[in-house]
Amino acid sequence: MTLTTAIRVDAISKSYGDVAALKNISLDVADGSLFGLIGPDGAGKTSLIRILTSLLLPDSGTATVLGLDVVREYKELRKRFGYMPGRFSLYQDLSIKENIEFFGAVFGSDMSTAYELIRDVYVQIEPFKDRKAGQLSGGMKQKLALCCALIHQPEILFLDEPTTGVDAVSRTEFWDMLTRYKENGLTILVSTPYMDEALRCDTIAFMKSGKILAVDQPGNMKKHFPKPLWSLKSVNRHALLKSLDGMDGVHSAWPFGETVHVALEEGMDFAGLPSDTIIRSIEPGIEDVFMELSR
Amino acid sequence: MNVIEVNGLSKHFGSFKAVDDITFDVKKGEIFGFLGANGAGKTTAMRMLTGLLVATSGNATVAGYDVNREPERVKARIGYMSQKFSLYEDLTVAENVTLFGGIYGLSDEQIREKLLEMEPASLKSLVGSLPLGWKQKVSFATAMLHDPAIVFLDEPTGGVDPITRRQFWNRLYEEADRGVTLFVTTHYMDEAEYCDRIAMMVDGRIAAIGTPAELKSNLNAASMDEVFVKLARGGVRS
């Protein structure tokens, strides 16, 4: 393996009883990149992150993080990554300051050693540093969890759905922070069910039902959409959808906000649409591609 | 006809005004989107409208009943579905339907009929073992068991894949066409576009209300995403 690969996953599978959570997954994450696992609940994102953080053993396949085998070399590895699990995992009855000090002590670090690294996040919650974690808002809890994941100055950061259930404004702020950490050299692997967040990553892997549908840069994902795509808009969207349902040559038709995105088979044209329908040619977005690949 | 009428409704916790004097109406058969940042007061307002929390001041009627004076009558006329809790994971689908049907006062015969309407393959499965998309369908069907006038949906599609999310919205349209009123919260701004009207909460108050087109035009925004960010940035709570 080359030095530029931070994570290498090779043919990993994992089942829970009859349920196959991961089916022969392989992927590489480049050193210093912001890599997104994009997919709905049940895609296998959490299982993959738990294997990479040595918390779960794969049934078959191998994986290395920072060149260390996640099964054989887990002790060394655990000192070098930071992990923010999906569910809030901090001590609810300790204050912000006590949580950070506790996680620092476990990893042989402390606030002053790591201050440069966590400052950007910490200043936002510092005014509440004596408040118990259980009494914080969702956005503040998330920032505290990030501080605790960074306290031992890791070289790589795993974040499992850090923005699920978080509102649009807080989500944007959180991604701004991740981008700054990446620019300072941290490798980040993050999972999310929100398709729009894919655009904030350098590389993304689409996951569904334990499989990887595609891996590419977000800007290149449109190449995976096979047909010309149109955006249609009518005052009566319901009538528009009905007229598209069963129309010859319609490959797919999905509501997107106030519009409907329609892909047509080669050489076909629209017929019988509501008279006010406005038709625009568009480039497929992340969600268009995800839906096409998961059909 | 209004099926929800809210008039000066407030809820204070000590000096904190979680919901601060909100007033709005929802019409029969409307899909009404209730948006806001985390901490804006959506959940507190929903808990008052569903008869789970008593208001500090103001009043509201839901399905014709006063939420403060007749909360039990309100509960009998509404359905509730939440991403977090709706069904018992360690009971089968049939057991959940039977349990909730019984709670809502359906007869054995009525429960049998409801079970016949459901996907036969799913009935004997434990709810905990179902894929999320299925859970969500069963959860909605359970919220509809007693033919409620209004269904409150608290982030019904969180984490669900984009195709299942759209299929779920088709179900909501069908119910709205039958005259059922749907009161929905969501963090997906494309779903906000699917609502007939939207109220946007900021710091316990309603900062804007109207159709998606009205809100976009009033705030000079290209998308609901932009509407949300412009309004929510004005808030101080988070």
Interface residues (C-beta under 8 A of the other chain):
Chain A: G39 P40 D41 G42 A43 S137 G138 G139 M140 T164 G165 V166 D167 A168 V169 S170 T172 P193 Y194 M195 K208 H238 W254 P255 F256 G257 E258 E287 F290 M291 S294 R295
Chain B: G36 A37 N38 G39 P131 L132 E155 G158 G159 V160 D161 P162 I163 T164 R166 W169 Y173 H187 Y188 M189 D190 E193 Y194 P212 A213 S223 M224 D225 F228 V229 A232 R233 R237 S238
